[in-house]
Amino acid sequence: MERGEVVVTERELIPFSRPYRSAKELGNLAAVLASDHSHGDGPFTASASSRLREITGAGQVLLTTSATHALEMTTSLLGIGVGDEVILPSFTFPSAADAVARTGARCVFVDIDQATGSIDPAQVLEAIGPATRAISIMHYGGMPADLPSLTSIARDHGLPLIEDNAHGLGVPGLGTAGVLAVQSFHDTKNVHSGEGGALLINDFALVERAEIMREKGTNRSQFLRGQIDKYSWVEWGSSYLPSELNAAVLDSQLAEFDEIQRLRHAVWNRYSSELAEWADARGVVLMDPPGGIHAAHLFYLLLPDWSMQTEFIDSLRAQGVQATFHYVPLDTSAAGQRYGRTLRPLGQSEDFSRRLVRLPLWAGMPESFVSRVIDATRSFVPLR
Ligand SMILES: Cc1ncc(COP(=O)(O)O)c(C=O)c1O
């Protein structure tokens, strides 16, 4: 049996996602529990942060309790507030919008480019107005958004770029194009710590403020480095740092990052090649990352019409395969309508969301499971 492979019974339901278990995580956890340091910023936090700097190339990395919290930190660090607007894609996870709404600023939702599922730079350009304070982007499935266009738009308008890289850990260039970027280590992600995240800081001027914000508004980080005699409350903050228990799990997974990626890409590659002919014959569009660049975080297909989405998911479920849709466009959601606006209906996002189905994908997924997903997919006959 290969490392990471799971023992299964033949007709077990194939889950959409299964958290990775690394070889060293129990040992790491035991080491934390045996030590006197299970609160944040211990040796495993230092090690995981340094591995993340190496993997992403980011200037500085601060572990956080989630990507949602790291996103909260981005808008606070940039001083965004009441009367301001932030441009973001409608097809993304709500946390990017939460980070804007909680400051009192308004979300301006724009459409995506269906080739990558990520924000369309032409729409960003059109949405920029006098109240715009930042552009927040997301790399869907770790397929890079159009960074050359987005960075030049941001530069020309003097606007900071925020990257939500929850899906794209390890894809070259992702996490370093923005002033600030975030990673997620929720257990549905390629690398996880149960719940967790990281803030990537590429403008060193923001590091000190970020450290303070993450440590309850105190300069405790400077105190722990011996830079000051006492720490005190210096600015608004919260408690955004994870415990060493989470960092210990994260560090063990980051140590196996290449192996995790190899296992995930193997599943992705089988879907891509073995479903191509079926998809072509039925007008189904398979995920086709430009330049072949992606993080093997997810594999999706776009059905020819909206009515087939539920039918397809139900048909896979009947064959023991758990497949799922993805984001409901934020501009159509109750909170999106309360906290945001759009320039026009966002047809690409709605169409993408209503045609998209994701297939199960996890590191160590047995070959027999991948074959069952492929067979179940190929057997789909739409009701007409
Ligand atoms: C693109 C994206 N950003 C942010 C998040 C939130 O991550 P977390 O659960 O770490 O807060 C998710 C969660 O799935 C996500 O898909």
The ligand as a Gaussian input file, in Angstrom:
#p B3LYP/6-31G(d) Opt

LIG

0 1
 C      -11.195000      30.898000      -1.925000
 C      -11.405000      30.744000      -0.452000
 N      -11.010000      31.722000       0.369000
 C      -11.160000      31.631000       1.698000
 C      -11.736000      30.525000       2.266000
 C      -11.910000      30.478000       3.756000
 O      -10.912000      29.706000       4.335000
 P      -10.906000      29.415000       5.908000
 O      -11.861000      28.283000       6.142000
 O       -9.474000      29.024000       6.191000
 O      -11.293000      30.639000       6.614000
 C      -12.163000      29.468000       1.462000
 C      -12.781000      28.289000       2.063000
 O      -13.043000      27.279000       1.483000
 C      -12.000000      29.585000       0.056000
 O      -12.404000      28.629000      -0.783000

